Amino acid sequence: MSTVKAPRAPCSSGMFHKVEYRPSVTSPSSAAEKLGFAKLCEINVAGSNLLKCSRKCSGNWFKPIKAKEDSHSAWTDDCAAFSGKNLHQMSSVGKSTNILWHDCPIQKRDRQQLLQQKGCVIWLTGLSGSGKSTIACALSQSLHSRGKLSYILDGDNIRHGLNRDLSFRAEDRSENIRRIGEVAKLFADAGVICITSLISPYQRDRDACRALLPEGDFIEVFIDVPLHVCEARDPKGLYKLARAGKIKDFTGIDDPYEPPSNCEIVLQQKGSECKSPNDMAEIVISYLEKSGHLQA
């Protein structure tokens, strides 16, 4: 038969009746003190005194914690921000006003050293049906097999969430690319090899995304497949709908695609010759090896 003891009635202050403190060492200075933790009032850290709760504790249960000297420098910038010393650095970007960029001691180089790779953006662009998503997956698999961390930002996938409020009008397409470019920049800054798979039909939008990253970290890959080949594939049935007038502003039909003028890699289909997605992925891998992105 099991029994449960009734809880001891609280003392007059409503806290503890008796608490026995048993330190693991007999040194007068406990580990808690060394770490700078607050002491409960009336505790004898050297040994076996009992904590007797009294009304005078209620207003001062804990003693203030003093920061250690070696932590002072880590808080210097924050203290300056709290005191208003950095107000002259406040800025306005677009419609955002009174904002301040906050730096962290862990920088991109530190994350790259941890991952043993260099963060970058591999921007796959081409017509619908050119194979961008398939090549992106093959590239990600190849990188994964080499122990390299990558992430794919697929155009359709992003429109399921972040960009679901955007249409396919020209202005919304530009905003779609701008947002994805900013997200890709964050992935690259995290040290990740970010693979984007987007039609991204306008040169100016791709150039704007390139400008977000350091020189050499934006790798534009043009999937150069002729329109008639893409239309013959028509994996989503979109070309058929566009030809029937059921989809407006469809790239290649009634909206232009502007081929890259100065991209890093061209994956081209010549006539009936068509490399496999894995073969195309290996071309990109070879570029990354030569550019040093697969090592820290």
Sequence and secondary structure as in RCSB ss.txt:
>XXXX:A:sequence
MSTVKAPRAPCSSGMFHKVEYRPSVTSPSSAAEKLGFAKLCEINVAGSNLLKCSRKCSGNWFKPIKAKEDSHSAW
TDDCAAFSGKNLHQMSSVGKSTNILWHDCPIQKRDRQQLLQQKGCVIWLTGLSGSGKSTIACALSQSLHSRGKLS
YILDGDNIRHGLNRDLSFRAEDRSENIRRIGEVAKLFADAGVICITSLISPYQRDRDACRALLPEGDFIEVFIDV
PLHVCEARDPKGLYKLARAGKIKDFTGIDDPYEPPSNCEIVLQQKGSECKSPNDMAEIVISYLEKSGHLQA
>XXXX:A:secstr
           TTSS SEEE   SS  SS HHHHTT   BTT  TTS  EEE  GGGGG SB      GGGHHHH
HHHHHHHHTTTGGG EEETTEEEE     SS HHHHHHHHTS  EEEEEE  TTSSHHHHHHHHHHHHHHTT  E
EEEEHHHHTTTTTTT  SSHHHHHHHHHHHHHHHHHHHHTT EEEEEE    HHHHHHHHTTS TTSEEEEEEE 
 HHHHHHH TTSHHHHHHTTSS S BTTTB     SS SEEEE BTTB   HHHHHHHHHHHHHHHTTT  
